[in-house]
């Protein structure tokens, strides 16, 4: 039954997932098409150096970044904010919808009336979110690698793969946190708002901890800090990816545990 639930969850999301993948592919294509003109803008890096330190830190414009290289350009334009943001919207939206959303609509109680343990049903729904995130990450990685020779981006395939893995585990953590919140409450609004707020806080901490001493100890609580903000230039940290992946698995486990221990909302 859990396998059937997983299959149906994927079937329900195929068209939306295709739209997400096409959308991010077009966005990356647009950025890649602009890159040749950026590559020749030799004074761009000097302009960036004159930005306020807080602004540079917040948006991942770290010291030594060279926007005239493919790695520096896409770290700044994609991996510092926009691509994680896209993935988070996808994962949190799916995580909130498949549990709290179904409970709010009164469909979840009917589903769990079948011979399936609640935790197995939640794990199946979590697996659905995981597949969505994995397909999305694979899609933008393939697009980047395909555009590399076309626009002479000079990207290292291993670092593109590491960057995609970083975005994936970041999205999984917050998508499965949405499931965990839904294990506590039937509110879809809360299941969306709580992980979104944590993601925003984590982003700010990762971007500003070097400028504010009181934020520095909190960097260990930021998934963005563990994943890294310059994966194409510096490479992804295997240890950081593992930490975030373990936290994501813990969130999914919490969702399965919590849903077993409360009454479901009835229509």
VEXKE-632577 format. One record per residue: x negated, y negated, z of N, C-alpha, C in turn. Coordinates in nm, 4 decimals. Example, Ala and Ser with C-alpha at 12.3 -4.5 7.8 and 13.67 -1.06 7.14 Angstrom:
BEGIN
nX,nY,nZ,caX,caY,caZ,cX,cY,cZ
-1.3190,0.5690,0.7800,-1.2300,0.4500,0.7800,-1.3200,0.3300,0.7800
-1.2850,0.2250,0.7080,-1.3670,0.1060,0.7140,-1.2900,-0.0030,0.7870
# end
This chain:
BEGIN
nX,nY,nZ,caX,caY,caZ,cX,cY,cZ
-0.0829,0.1201,0.0000,0.0000,0.0000,0.0000,-0.0875,-0.1268,0.0000
-0.1975,-0.1221,0.0790,-0.2873,-0.2373,0.0817,-0.3476,-0.2620,-0.0565
-0.3804,-0.1524,-0.1259,-0.4364,-0.1655,-0.2609,-0.3342,-0.2286,-0.3554
-0.2089,-0.1887,-0.3424,-0.1034,-0.2455,-0.4264,-0.0834,-0.3931,-0.3945
-0.0922,-0.4270,-0.2667,-0.0798,-0.5667,-0.2255,-0.1925,-0.6508,-0.2846
-0.3121,-0.5953,-0.2840,-0.4281,-0.6627,-0.3435,-0.4062,-0.6845,-0.4933
-0.3596,-0.5809,-0.5620,-0.3385,-0.5902,-0.7068,-0.2331,-0.6947,-0.7396
-0.1240,-0.6940,-0.6648,-0.0173,-0.7913,-0.6908,-0.0647,-0.9332,-0.6631
-0.1467,-0.9481,-0.5591,-0.1999,-1.0806,-0.5290,-0.2839,-1.1340,-0.6428
-0.3642,-1.0476,-0.7030,-0.4446,-1.0904,-0.8179,-0.3573,-1.1218,-0.9378
-0.2574,-1.0386,-0.9618,-0.1674,-1.0626,-1.0746,-0.0995,-1.1984,-1.0631
-0.0634,-1.2355,-0.9395,0.0049,-1.3630,-0.9180,-0.0852,-1.4832,-0.9445
-0.2174,-1.4621,-0.9356,-0.3104,-1.5740,-0.9429,-0.3881,-1.5815,-1.0740
-0.3650,-1.4878,-1.1655,-0.4469,-1.4817,-1.2866,-0.4407,-1.6119,-1.3656
-0.3204,-1.6593,-1.3936,-0.3087,-1.7785,-1.4773,-0.3688,-1.9020,-1.4103
-0.3442,-1.9152,-1.2807,-0.4016,-2.0287,-1.2080,-0.5535,-2.0202,-1.2064
-0.6072,-1.8996,-1.1875,-0.7522,-1.8828,-1.1834,-0.8146,-1.9130,-1.3190
-0.7504,-1.8704,-1.4264,-0.7996,-1.9018,-1.5602,-0.8031,-2.0535,-1.5805
-0.7000,-2.1215,-1.5338,-0.6958,-2.2676,-1.5469,-0.8099,-2.3323,-1.4685
-0.8370,-2.2832,-1.3484,-0.9487,-2.3348,-1.2697,-1.0809,-2.3161,-1.3442
-1.1018,-2.1983,-1.3975,-1.2278,-2.1681,-1.4661,-1.2447,-2.2519,-1.5917
-1.1379,-2.2681,-1.6682,-1.1444,-2.3507,-1.7888,-1.1715,-2.4962,-1.7516
-1.1047,-2.5420,-1.6469,-1.1229,-2.6802,-1.6038,-1.2659,-2.7097,-1.5615
-1.3249,-2.6201,-1.4805,-1.4619,-2.6452,-1.4351,-1.5602,-2.6300,-1.5512
-1.5296,-2.5414,-1.6457,-1.6161,-2.5265,-1.7633,-1.6185,-2.6552,-1.8454
-1.5028,-2.7153,-1.8654,-1.4962,-2.8404,-1.9407,-1.5675,-2.9536,-1.8669
-1.5544,-2.9539,-1.7359,-1.6207,-3.0571,-1.6560,-1.7729,-3.0451,-1.6685
-1.8230,-2.9222,-1.6590,-1.9672,-2.9002,-1.6715,-2.0148,-2.9334,-1.8132
-1.9348,-2.8992,-1.9124,-1.9694,-2.9320,-2.0503,-1.9822,-3.0834,-2.0687
-1.8901,-3.1578,-2.0093,-1.8963,-3.3037,-2.0181,-2.0250,-3.3568,-1.9550
-2.0590,-3.3056,-1.8361,-2.1812,-3.3498,-1.7693,-2.3053,-3.3139,-1.8518
-2.3050,-3.1926,-1.9071,-2.4195,-3.1490,-1.9873,-2.4352,-3.2340,-2.1124
-2.3235,-3.2724,-2.1725,-2.3291,-3.3541,-2.2934,-2.3845,-3.4933,-2.2645
-2.3663,-3.5412,-2.1419,-2.4170,-3.6730,-2.1038,-2.5662,-3.6674,-2.0705
-2.6134,-3.5483,-2.0308,-2.7503,-3.5371,-1.9801,-2.8586,-3.5880,-2.0759
-2.8524,-3.5623,-2.2070,-2.9594,-3.6125,-2.2947,-2.9817,-3.7630,-2.2846
-2.8758,-3.8385,-2.2653,-2.8929,-3.9833,-2.2506,-2.9506,-4.0180,-2.1135
-2.9172,-3.9379,-2.0114,-2.9729,-3.9603,-1.8775,-3.1221,-3.9280,-1.8763
-3.1590,-3.8232,-1.9484,-3.2983,-3.7787,-1.9505,-3.3924,-3.8881,-2.0017
-3.3435,-3.9723,-2.0880,-3.4264,-4.0784,-2.1448,-3.4218,-4.2086,-2.0647
-3.3402,-4.2103,-1.9588,-3.3281,-4.3315,-1.8761,-3.4365,-4.3304,-1.7688
-3.5562,-4.3720,-1.8042,-3.6713,-4.3609,-1.7145,-3.6609,-4.4502,-1.5909
-3.5789,-4.5541,-1.5969,-3.5669,-4.6439,-1.4822,-3.4558,-4.6017,-1.3861
-3.3883,-4.4900,-1.4151,-3.2766,-4.4472,-1.3308,-3.3233,-4.4105,-1.1901
-3.4354,-4.3403,-1.1810,-3.4847,-4.2992,-1.0495,-3.5228,-4.4192,-0.9636
-3.5753,-4.5235,-1.0266,-3.6076,-4.6446,-0.9513,-3.4801,-4.7089,-0.8964
-3.3742,-4.7048,-0.9757,-3.2461,-4.7586,-0.9306,-3.1951,-4.6819,-0.8099
-3.2059,-4.5480,-0.8156,-3.1592,-4.4642,-0.7047,-3.2385,-4.4940,-0.5776
-3.3672,-4.5179,-0.5927,-3.4514,-4.5452,-0.4756,-3.4064,-4.6700,-0.4006
-3.3416,-4.7627,-0.4706,-3.2966,-4.8867,-0.4072,-3.1613,-4.8738,-0.3391
-3.0966,-4.7582,-0.3506,-2.9689,-4.7367,-0.2827,-2.9915,-4.7340,-0.1312
-2.8905,-4.7689,-0.0521,-2.9027,-4.7571,0.0944,-2.9291,-4.6118,0.1347
-3.0099,-4.5934,0.2401,-3.0468,-4.4595,0.2835,-2.9250,-4.3754,0.3200
-2.8264,-4.4376,0.3845,-2.7060,-4.3643,0.4230,-2.6318,-4.3106,0.3026
-2.6239,-4.3911,0.1976,-2.5543,-4.3487,0.0764,-2.6291,-4.2348,0.0080
-2.7622,-4.2469,-0.0001,-2.8416,-4.1417,-0.0634,-2.8308,-4.0112,0.0134
-2.8366,-4.0192,0.1451,-2.8292,-3.8979,0.2268,-2.6920,-3.8331,0.2163
-2.5873,-3.9137,0.2178,-2.4514,-3.8606,0.2143,-2.4237,-3.7850,0.0858
-2.4752,-3.8349,-0.0254,-2.4462,-3.7739,-0.1546,-2.5604,-3.6867,-0.2073
-2.6494,-3.6462,-0.1187,-2.7514,-3.5499,-0.1556,-2.8605,-3.6036,-0.2453
-2.8796,-3.7353,-0.2477,-2.9859,-3.7949,-0.3294,-3.1133,-3.7986,-0.2456
-3.1688,-3.6808,-0.2215,-3.2814,-3.6669,-0.1307,-3.4091,-3.7238,-0.1913
-3.5069,-3.7435,-0.1040,-3.6347,-3.7994,-0.1481,-3.6977,-3.7107,-0.2546
-3.7484,-3.7739,-0.3580,-3.8142,-3.6991,-0.4643,-3.7221,-3.6472,-0.5721
-3.5928,-3.6731,-0.5624,-3.5001,-3.6250,-0.6648,-3.5277,-3.6965,-0.7969
-3.5229,-3.6215,-0.9025,-3.5477,-3.6767,-1.0366,-3.4260,-3.6463,-1.1229
-3.3442,-3.7484,-1.1435,-3.2201,-3.7299,-1.2181,-3.2439,-3.7120,-1.3676
-3.3670,-3.7299,-1.4124,-3.3957,-3.7086,-1.5547,-3.4319,-3.5631,-1.5849
-3.4277,-3.4773,-1.4840,-3.4448,-3.3331,-1.5044,-3.3092,-3.2648,-1.4890
-3.2920,-3.1516,-1.5539,-3.1647,-3.0804,-1.5442,-3.1327,-3.0392,-1.4021
-3.2335,-2.9900,-1.3286,-3.2105,-2.9454,-1.1914,-3.1690,-3.0619,-1.1018
-3.2415,-3.1740,-1.1102,-3.2075,-3.2892,-1.0278,-3.0727,-3.3479,-1.0643
-3.0449,-3.3539,-1.1925,-2.9183,-3.4112,-1.2404,-2.7989,-3.3292,-1.1925
-2.8046,-3.1972,-1.2095,-2.6905,-3.1150,-1.1707,-2.6808,-3.0933,-1.0207
-2.7935,-3.0990,-0.9494,-2.7843,-3.0989,-0.8030,-2.7044,-3.2193,-0.7554
-2.7345,-3.3368,-0.8135,-2.6674,-3.4590,-0.7715,-2.5235,-3.4654,-0.8199
-2.4996,-3.4272,-0.9443,-2.3673,-3.4434,-1.0043,-2.2712,-3.3280,-0.9753
-2.3253,-3.2090,-0.9485,-2.2397,-3.0920,-0.9280,-2.2476,-3.0359,-0.7868
-2.3683,-2.9955,-0.7469,-2.3803,-2.9135,-0.6268,-2.3827,-2.9921,-0.4969
-2.4046,-3.1230,-0.5027,-2.4028,-3.2001,-0.3789,-2.2612,-3.2249,-0.3288
-2.1634,-3.2286,-0.4194,-2.0263,-3.2572,-0.3770,-1.9193,-3.1925,-0.4637
-1.9179,-3.2224,-0.5943,-1.8010,-3.1905,-0.6752,-1.7721,-3.0407,-0.6844
-1.8742,-2.9598,-0.7111,-1.8503,-2.8168,-0.7262,-1.8072,-2.7524,-0.5949
-1.8738,-2.7827,-0.4809,-1.8203,-2.7322,-0.3543,-1.6778,-2.7789,-0.3276
-1.6474,-2.9033,-0.3647,-1.5122,-2.9545,-0.3429,-1.4103,-2.8749,-0.4231
-1.4384,-2.8495,-0.5500,-1.3477,-2.7699,-0.6325,-1.3257,-2.6319,-0.5705
-1.4356,-2.5677,-0.5299,-1.4260,-2.4330,-0.4741,-1.3493,-2.4324,-0.3427
-1.3691,-2.5344,-0.2609,-1.2981,-2.5427,-0.1331,-1.1481,-2.5617,-0.1543
-1.1113,-2.6460,-0.2475,-0.9682,-2.6664,-0.2763,-0.9050,-2.5348,-0.3214
-0.9749,-2.4623,-0.4084,-0.9243,-2.3334,-0.4558,-0.9096,-2.2350,-0.3407
-1.0149,-2.2187,-0.2600,-1.0152,-2.1163,-0.1554,-0.9197,-2.1499,-0.0407
-0.9210,-2.2747,0.0052,-0.8329,-2.3122,0.1165,-0.6872,-2.3062,0.0727
-0.6596,-2.3528,-0.0487,-0.5228,-2.3452,-0.0989,-0.4734,-2.2025,-0.1076
-0.5575,-2.1130,-0.1575,-0.5183,-1.9723,-0.1687,-0.5046,-1.9081,-0.0320
-0.6016,-1.9375,0.0580,-0.5962,-1.8788,0.1914,-0.4735,-1.9208,0.2693
-0.4336,-2.0463,0.2550,-0.3132,-2.0936,0.3246,-0.1865,-2.0390,0.2598
-0.1879,-2.0268,0.1294,-0.0673,-1.9839,0.0587,-0.0341,-1.8372,0.0827
-0.1366,-1.7503,0.0803,-0.1083,-1.6059,0.0813,-0.0630,-1.5545,0.2168
-0.0798,-1.6328,0.3234,-0.0345,-1.5856,0.4543,0.0658,-1.6821,0.5159
0.0197,-1.8018,0.5521,0.1113,-1.8982,0.6131,0.2207,-1.9403,0.5156
0.1860,-1.9561,0.3885,0.2870,-1.9959,0.2904,0.3960,-1.8921,0.2754
0.3562,-1.7644,0.2711,0.4552,-1.6585,0.2590,0.5377,-1.6450,0.3862
0.4739,-1.6712,0.5020,0.5500,-1.6633,0.6271,0.6518,-1.7766,0.6361
0.6129,-1.8956,0.5949,0.7068,-2.0083,0.5966,0.8273,-1.9815,0.5074
0.8043,-1.9132,0.3962,0.9138,-1.8856,0.3034,0.9947,-1.7625,0.3435
0.9497,-1.6912,0.4468,1.0243,-1.5747,0.4951,0.9926,-1.4450,0.4244
0.8883,-1.4440,0.3374,0.8568,-1.3226,0.2626,0.7610,-1.2302,0.3368
0.6870,-1.2836,0.4330,0.5836,-1.2033,0.4969,0.6422,-1.0937,0.5852
0.7487,-1.1246,0.6577,0.8096,-1.0235,0.7438,0.8614,-0.9063,0.6612
0.9186,-0.9349,0.5447,0.9659,-0.8288,0.4560,0.8494,-0.7432,0.4080
0.7379,-0.8073,0.3766,0.6206,-0.7339,0.3304,0.5709,-0.6378,0.4377
0.5631,-0.6850,0.5619,0.5101,-0.6017,0.6693,0.6117,-0.5009,0.7212
0.7317,-0.5042,0.6648,0.8291,-0.3992,0.6976,0.7923,-0.2687,0.6283
0.7080,-0.2759,0.5260,0.6611,-0.1552,0.4573,0.5582,-0.0828,0.5454
0.5305,0.0440,0.5151,0.4361,0.1208,0.5977,0.2910,0.0759,0.5770
0.2585,-0.0387,0.6320,0.1228,-0.0931,0.6221,0.0938,-0.1709,0.7490
-0.0229,-0.1534,0.8048,-0.0619,-0.2289,0.9231,-0.0828,-0.3746,0.8843
-0.0472,-0.4617,0.9742,-0.0619,-0.6045,0.9465,-0.2063,-0.6395,0.9109
-0.2995,-0.5849,0.9868,-0.4388,-0.6214,0.9615,-0.4839,-0.5766,0.8231
-0.4331,-0.4617,0.7777,-0.4686,-0.4157,0.6435,-0.4116,-0.5082,0.5373
-0.2899,-0.5566,0.5630,-0.2302,-0.6512,0.4694,-0.3088,-0.7812,0.4627
-0.3537,-0.8309,0.5788,-0.4320,-0.9542,0.5813,-0.5677,-0.9340,0.5134
-0.6295,-0.8189,0.5367,-0.7578,-0.7912,0.4715,-0.7410,-0.7836,0.3197
-0.6277,-0.7271,0.2738,-0.6023,-0.7223,0.1298,-0.5860,-0.8633,0.0730
-0.5171,-0.9492,0.1480,-0.4993,-1.0866,0.1030,-0.6326,-1.1617,0.1054
-0.7147,-1.1322,0.2065,-0.8468,-1.1919,0.2115,-0.9331,-1.1477,0.0942
-0.9193,-1.0206,0.0560,-0.9940,-0.9714,-0.0596,-0.9500,-1.0412,-0.1875
-0.8214,-1.0723,-0.1972,-0.7714,-1.1458,-0.3132,-0.8380,-1.2832,-0.3228
-0.8442,-1.3530,-0.2090,-0.9109,-1.4834,-0.2064,-1.0576,-1.4676,-0.2439
-1.1201,-1.3608,-0.1934,-1.2606,-1.3368,-0.2235,-1.2868,-1.3159,-0.3717
-1.1997,-1.2420,-0.4368,-1.2160,-1.2183,-0.5806,-1.1967,-1.3483,-0.6578
-1.1001,-1.4291,-0.6183,-1.0799,-1.5584,-0.6846,-1.2063,-1.6436,-0.6774
-1.2632,-1.6518,-0.5576,-1.3838,-1.7324,-0.5382,-1.5000,-1.6760,-0.6195
-1.5153,-1.5431,-0.6193,-1.6262,-1.4805,-0.6922,-1.6141,-1.5048,-0.8427
-1.4939,-1.4936,-0.8961,-1.4736,-1.5168,-1.0392,-1.5014,-1.6629,-1.0736
-1.4551,-1.7529,-0.9893,-1.4778,-1.8956,-1.0120,-1.6278,-1.9263,-1.0116
-1.7007,-1.8724,-0.9125,-1.8448,-1.8968,-0.9033,-1.9187,-1.8368,-1.0228
-1.8801,-1.7155,-1.0607,-1.9441,-1.6519,-1.1765,-1.9180,-1.7319,-1.3036
-1.7971,-1.7875,-1.3152,-1.7607,-1.8629,-1.4350,-1.8486,-1.9866,-1.4504
-1.8649,-2.0654,-1.3433,-1.9446,-2.1872,-1.3617,-2.0937,-2.1548,-1.3755
-2.1396,-2.0449,-1.3160,-2.2794,-2.0057,-1.3341,-2.3052,-1.9652,-1.4790
-2.2141,-1.8891,-1.5377,-2.2293,-1.8463,-1.6770,-2.2261,-1.9672,-1.7704
-2.1367,-2.0616,-1.7424,-2.1279,-2.1814,-1.8268,-2.2578,-2.2614,-1.8199
-2.3121,-2.2789,-1.6999,-2.4385,-2.3519,-1.6867,-2.5510,-2.2840,-1.7640
-2.5594,-2.1523,-1.7514,-2.6663,-2.0791,-1.8200,-2.6463,-2.0817,-1.9714
-2.5208,-2.0807,-2.0154,-2.4939,-2.0859,-2.1592,-2.5282,-2.2225,-2.2178
-2.5081,-2.3283,-2.1392,-2.5355,-2.4639,-2.1873,-2.6829,-2.5020,-2.1739
-2.7568,-2.4247,-2.0961,-2.8979,-2.4557,-2.0716,-2.9780,-2.4738,-2.2008
-2.9771,-2.3767,-2.2920,-3.0563,-2.3960,-2.4150,-2.9960,-2.4987,-2.5103
-2.8659,-2.5182,-2.5024,-2.8004,-2.6118,-2.5943,-2.8437,-2.7554,-2.5661
-2.8518,-2.7904,-2.4371,-2.8844,-2.9286,-2.3999,-3.0221,-2.9399,-2.3341
-3.1007,-2.8338,-2.3428,-3.2376,-2.8343,-2.2895,-3.2385,-2.8765,-2.1427
-3.1609,-2.8047,-2.0611,-3.1476,-2.8389,-1.9196,-3.2645,-2.7878,-1.8361
-3.3314,-2.6838,-1.8850,-3.4474,-2.6258,-1.8164,-3.4113,-2.5796,-1.6746
-3.3041,-2.5023,-1.6638,-3.2599,-2.4496,-1.5341,-3.3139,-2.3085,-1.5156
-3.3555,-2.2769,-1.3938,-3.4033,-2.1425,-1.3621,-3.2830,-2.0525,-1.3341
-3.2648,-1.9430,-1.4086,-3.1480,-1.8561,-1.3879,-3.1325,-1.8071,-1.2440
-3.2439,-1.7743,-1.1776,-3.2356,-1.7258,-1.0399,-3.1802,-1.8341,-0.9472
-3.2187,-1.9589,-0.9732,-3.1685,-2.0673,-0.8885,-3.0227,-2.1012,-0.9196
-2.9827,-2.0846,-1.0432,-2.8404,-2.1020,-1.0758,-2.7575,-1.9964,-1.0028
-2.8068,-1.8721,-1.0022,-2.7362,-1.7650,-0.9312,-2.7300,-1.7934,-0.7814
-2.8410,-1.8412,-0.7246,-2.8422,-1.8745,-0.5824,-2.7483,-1.9894,-0.5500
-2.7429,-2.0890,-0.6386,-2.6526,-2.2023,-0.6185,-2.5071,-2.1573,-0.6234
-2.4755,-2.0677,-0.7170,-2.3396,-2.0148,-0.7266,-2.3034,-1.9354,-0.6016
-2.3991,-1.8577,-0.5507,-2.3745,-1.7817,-0.4280,-2.3488,-1.8748,-0.3099
-2.4223,-1.9864,-0.3052,-2.4013,-2.0822,-0.1980,-2.2615,-2.1422,-0.2000
-2.2166,-2.1832,-0.3177,-2.0808,-2.2381,-0.3297,-1.9775,-2.1319,-0.2939
-2.0026,-2.0071,-0.3341,-1.9079,-1.8991,-0.3081,-1.8916,-1.8723,-0.1588
-2.0029,-1.8603,-0.0852,-1.9902,-1.8304,0.0578,-1.9313,-1.9489,0.1336
-1.9628,-2.0702,0.0876,-1.9041,-2.1895,0.1486,-1.7516,-2.1878,0.1323
-1.7053,-2.1547,0.0119,-1.5615,-2.1491,-0.0136,-1.4964,-2.0343,0.0619
-1.5616,-1.9186,0.0654,-1.5069,-1.8040,0.1370,-1.4877,-1.8350,0.2845
-1.5872,-1.8989,0.3458,-1.5758,-1.9316,0.4878,-1.4496,-2.0123,0.5150
-1.4269,-2.1156,0.4385,-1.3130,-2.2029,0.4656,-1.1813,-2.1430,0.4168
-1.1863,-2.0644,0.3104,-1.0650,-1.9951,0.2678,-1.0200,-1.8926,0.3696
-1.1160,-1.8190,0.4267,-1.0798,-1.7199,0.5281,-1.0488,-1.7857,0.6622
-1.1029,-1.9055,0.6873,-1.0599,-1.9814,0.8049,-0.9126,-2.0195,0.7935
-0.8689,-2.0489,0.6703,-0.7262,-2.0768,0.6489,-0.6417,-1.9554,0.6880
-0.6893,-1.8358,0.6551,-0.6198,-1.7140,0.6967,-0.6204,-1.6993,0.8481
-0.7327,-1.7316,0.9119,-0.7415,-1.7201,1.0573,-0.6440,-1.8156,1.1265
-0.6349,-1.9389,1.0760,-0.5388,-2.0336,1.1330,-0.3968,-1.9819,1.1124
-0.3713,-1.9219,0.9958,-0.2402,-1.8648,0.9690,-0.2112,-1.7464,1.0602
-0.3151,-1.6806,1.1119,-0.2945,-1.5744,1.2095,-0.2463,-1.6267,1.3428
-0.2725,-1.7546,1.3694,-0.2286,-1.8176,1.4939,-0.0940,-1.8862,1.4816
-0.0664,-1.9418,1.3650,0.0540,-2.0229,1.3469,0.1117,-2.0015,1.2074
0.2431,-2.0089,1.1929,0.3020,-1.9929,1.0604,0.2978,-2.1192,0.9749
0.2319,-2.2237,1.0239,0.2330,-2.3522,0.9535,0.1325,-2.3530,0.8389
0.1818,-2.3650,0.7174,0.0936,-2.3772,0.6020,0.0160,-2.5080,0.6067
0.0780,-2.6129,0.6593,0.0103,-2.7423,0.6685,-0.1133,-2.7318,0.7576
-0.0991,-2.6651,0.8718,-0.2135,-2.6485,0.9612,-0.3183,-2.5562,0.9001
-0.2726,-2.4503,0.8337,-0.3667,-2.3565,0.7711,-0.4478,-2.4245,0.6617
-0.3942,-2.5314,0.6054,-0.4675,-2.6098,0.5055,-0.5524,-2.7181,0.5702
-0.4940,-2.7881,0.6674,-0.5591,-2.9053,0.7249,-0.6801,-2.8701,0.8111
-0.6719,-2.7641,0.8901,-0.7812,-2.7323,0.9827,-0.9104,-2.6977,0.9080
-0.9097,-2.6011,0.8146,-1.0352,-2.5744,0.7425,-1.0807,-2.6921,0.6565
-0.9862,-2.7692,0.6029,-1.0251,-2.8865,0.5235,-1.0960,-2.9896,0.6120
-1.0447,-3.0100,0.7337,-1.1078,-3.1042,0.8263,-1.2457,-3.0545,0.8686
-1.2581,-2.9246,0.8932,-1.3883,-2.8684,0.9298,-1.4886,-2.8822,0.8151
-1.4404,-2.8624,0.6930,-1.5284,-2.8780,0.5770,-1.5754,-3.0228,0.5645
-1.4842,-3.1184,0.5827,-1.5210,-3.2596,0.5739,-1.6217,-3.2960,0.6823
-1.5986,-3.2468,0.8051,-1.6914,-3.2746,0.9140,-1.8280,-3.2129,0.8863
-1.8281,-3.0904,0.8353,-1.9541,-3.0244,0.8034,-2.0318,-3.0974,0.6960
-1.9605,-3.1502,0.5972,-2.0263,-3.2253,0.4903,-2.0904,-3.3523,0.5448
-2.0183,-3.4226,0.6305,-2.0723,-3.5472,0.6870,-2.1935,-3.5194,0.7747
-2.1864,-3.4132,0.8540,-2.2996,-3.3789,0.9403,-2.4223,-3.3442,0.8563
-2.4019,-3.2635,0.7514,-2.5145,-3.2250,0.6656,-2.5756,-3.3458,0.5963
-2.4918,-3.4437,0.5623,-2.5410,-3.5594,0.4892,-2.6023,-3.6678,0.5756
-2.5582,-3.6766,0.7030,-2.5981,-3.7916,0.7842,-2.6793,-3.7553,0.9076
-2.7049,-3.6266,0.9314,-2.7704,-3.5897,1.0573,-2.9115,-3.6459,1.0687
-2.9784,-3.6686,0.9549,-3.1141,-3.7235,0.9613,-3.1147,-3.8720,0.9959
-3.0000,-3.9370,0.9805,-2.9922,-4.0806,1.0074,-2.9341,-4.1111,1.1449
-2.8676,-4.0138,1.2059,-2.8061,-4.0332,1.3375,-2.8544,-3.9221,1.4305
-2.9320,-3.9594,1.5311,-2.9912,-3.8591,1.6199,-2.8867,-3.7734,1.6888
-2.7718,-3.8320,1.7233,-2.6726,-3.7552,1.7964,-2.6058,-3.6497,1.7091
-2.6169,-3.6656,1.5761,-2.5612,-3.5650,1.4857,-2.6576,-3.4498,1.4597
-2.7852,-3.4720,1.4847,-2.8850,-3.3728,1.4456,-2.8606,-3.2345,1.5070
-2.8280,-3.2217,1.6372,-2.8032,-3.0875,1.6913,-2.6825,-3.0183,1.6294
-2.5916,-3.0981,1.5734,-2.4695,-3.0407,1.5161,-2.4915,-2.9815,1.3776
-2.6102,-3.0023,1.3197,-2.6324,-2.9526,1.1844,-2.6213,-2.8006,1.1770
-2.6488,-2.7335,1.2891,-2.6397,-2.5874,1.2897,-2.4960,-2.5380,1.2778
-2.4005,-2.6276,1.3014,-2.2592,-2.5921,1.2885,-2.2046,-2.6239,1.1494
-2.2886,-2.6799,1.0644,-2.2444,-2.7210,0.9307,-2.2803,-2.6150,0.8268
-2.1798,-2.5583,0.7643,-2.2061,-2.4608,0.6579,-2.2780,-2.5265,0.5410
-2.2515,-2.6546,0.5171,-2.3195,-2.7256,0.4083,-2.4700,-2.7322,0.4346
-2.5082,-2.7515,0.5603,-2.6506,-2.7577,0.5927,-2.7172,-2.6225,0.5712
-2.6494,-2.5154,0.6113,-2.7065,-2.3819,0.5939,-2.7214,-2.3459,0.4463
-2.6229,-2.3836,0.3668,-2.6261,-2.3500,0.2242,-2.7323,-2.4315,0.1507
-2.7490,-2.5569,0.1926,-2.8446,-2.6443,0.1244,-2.7763,-2.7276,0.0181
-2.8329,-2.8439,-0.0106,-2.7679,-2.9376,-0.1016,-2.8478,-2.9612,-0.2293
-2.9598,-2.8921,-0.2442,-3.0407,-2.9047,-0.3662,-3.0813,-2.7660,-0.4143
-2.9848,-2.6800,-0.4446,-3.0181,-2.5400,-0.4754,-3.0929,-2.5210,-0.6066
-3.0717,-2.6107,-0.7033,-3.1401,-2.5951,-0.8318,-3.2848,-2.6424,-0.8253
-3.3126,-2.7384,-0.7392,-3.4502,-2.7885,-0.7268,-3.5295,-2.7095,-0.6235
-3.4681,-2.6774,-0.5123,-3.5400,-2.6164,-0.4011,-3.5107,-2.4673,-0.3852
-3.4054,-2.4189,-0.4502,-3.3670,-2.2796,-0.4343,-3.2786,-2.2608,-0.3126
-3.1910,-2.1631,-0.3182,-3.1019,-2.1342,-0.2065,-3.1782,-2.0574,-0.0993
-3.1408,-2.0805,0.0258,-3.2014,-2.0087,0.1373,-3.1247,-1.8797,0.1619
-3.1933,-1.7656,0.1491,-3.1267,-1.6375,0.1710,-3.0746,-1.6281,0.3138
-3.1537,-1.6781,0.4092,-3.1100,-1.6763,0.5485,-2.9868,-1.7619,0.5702
-2.9844,-1.8800,0.5088,-2.8693,-1.9679,0.5217,-2.7439,-1.9068,0.4615
-2.7588,-1.8458,0.3441,-2.6439,-1.7797,0.2806,-2.5906,-1.6674,0.3695
-2.6821,-1.5934,0.4330,-2.6407,-1.4825,0.5199,-2.5638,-1.5350,0.6411
-2.6110,-1.6441,0.7001,-2.5422,-1.7012,0.8159,-2.3990,-1.7392,0.7807
-2.3812,-1.8061,0.6678,-2.2466,-1.8499,0.6274,-2.1603,-1.7296,0.5899
-2.2194,-1.6286,0.5253,-2.1441,-1.5086,0.4895,-2.0960,-1.4347,0.6140
-2.1804,-1.4263,0.7164,-2.1407,-1.3606,0.8420,-2.0285,-1.4390,0.9093
-2.0398,-1.5721,0.9090,-1.9332,-1.6551,0.9663,-1.8021,-1.6353,0.8910
-1.8096,-1.6234,0.7585,-1.6888,-1.6005,0.6780,-1.6256,-1.4662,0.7132
-1.7084,-1.3617,0.7262,-1.6567,-1.2302,0.7625,-1.5913,-1.2335,0.9003
-1.6501,-1.3093,0.9931,-1.5921,-1.3229,1.1264,-1.4555,-1.3915,1.1198
-1.4430,-1.4919,1.0323,-1.3149,-1.5609,1.0166,-1.2080,-1.4661,0.9635
-1.2450,-1.3830,0.8663,-1.1493,-1.2865,0.8122,-1.1113,-1.1835,0.9181
-1.2096,-1.1376,0.9954,-1.1799,-1.0442,1.1038,-1.0871,-1.1054,1.2069
-1.1088,-1.2344,1.2378,-1.0211,-1.3032,1.3325,-0.8790,-1.3112,1.2795
-0.8647,-1.3362,1.1500,-0.7309,-1.3418,1.0905,-0.6590,-1.2081,1.1058
-0.7303,-1.0978,1.0792,-0.6697,-0.9649,1.0907,-0.6335,-0.9335,1.2349
-0.7166,-0.9784,1.3290,-0.6908,-0.9529,1.4707,-0.5717,-1.0347,1.5207
-0.5679,-1.1625,1.4855,-0.4662,-1.2525,1.5393,-0.3267,-1.2215,1.4869
-0.3150,-1.1801,1.3614,-0.1822,-1.1567,1.3033,-0.1138,-1.0376,1.3679
-0.1936,-0.9471,1.4259,-0.1367,-0.8302,1.4920,-0.0709,-0.8651,1.6239
-0.0990,-0.9833,1.6785,-0.0642,-1.0135,1.8157,0.0344,-1.1278,1.8324
0.1105,-1.1541,1.7324,0.2181,-1.2534,1.7501,0.3378,-1.2164,1.6646
0.4515,-1.2731,1.7019,0.5736,-1.2506,1.6264,0.5710,-1.3328,1.4987
0.6186,-1.2719,1.3914,0.6240,-1.3445,1.2666,0.7470,-1.4309,1.2601
0.7349,-1.5413,1.1882,0.8475,-1.6312,1.1687,0.9514,-1.5648,1.0809
1.0764,-1.5734,1.1221,1.1857,-1.5150,1.0427,1.2530,-1.6261,0.9620
1.3159,-1.5890,0.8491,1.3795,-1.6900,0.7649,1.4922,-1.7617,0.8391
# end
